[in-house]
């Protein structure tokens, strides 16, 4: 993997945004719930307890991201693509809601 590739192997958007989420439950069960929420909303989710990718839709366009496990209860999420007019902090806030579902 080069500096120009993300966990998924996709090229890194030089304007990507990463943040960490402390999980309220075991990572496997959290990821299962996240996958159900994302795919239930028309998005896609592919991964395991170590790493993965996801994408979804916003009213202004598609959002793509990836995650990787940092520890047993912590996950790093990187937003790799987003609509230009949607601020990262808005997307981060929405994504955190998915990962904090209990």
Secondary structure, DSSP 8 states (H G I E B T S, - for coil): --TTB-TTSSB--TT-EEEEEE-SS-HHHHHHHHHHHHHHTT-EEEE-SSEEEEEEEETTEEEEEEEEEEETTEEEEEEEE--TTS-HHHHHHHHHHHHT--
